[in-house]
């Protein structure tokens, strides 16, 4: 399976203060597009849904209209790709995972996010709660482009960006850690960029 890469001209910046980015990274003003497989496209009002499955198997579902009516937050964050580029001060808007979990006291230990296009990624519940993760649908003041995960993607900026699943469609709470797409193919199970946790064994 190969990556599709578009819109990256490799303009690395050399004016970044020491300690601003994780080791092994370089800063670019571009926003590279890295995708495994085809880009899913679907009519929002007709087909888009986001689901949340709790530990008992009960599911909550939001339509696009319902999801956009939830309280939203603006987020400014640096993002770091496992392919070693970083982009600083990116701006997003979306719904906090904390908001989606309102009223669910028992959240287990992990969560698996699934995407349109059969991608998935796993995270500890502590890494998507407490103001650490969002389902975002706007980037840089505009609707999130499909090539960057629109209509909605997960944003977990403190981990490598493959953990911020594009085209997200659901989250499943769990008491066990189930590997996602790249984790099952040898990527690190956690993905801390400051520890350079790119691949299993790092």
Secondary structure by P-SEA (a helix, b strand, c coil): cbbbbcccccccccccccccccccbbbbccbbbbbccbbbbbbccccbbbbbbccccbbbbbcaaaaaacbbbbbbbbbbbccccccccccbbbbbcccccccccccccbbbbbcccccccccccccccccccccccccccccccccccccbbbbbcccccccccccccbbbbccbbbbccccccccccccccccccccccc
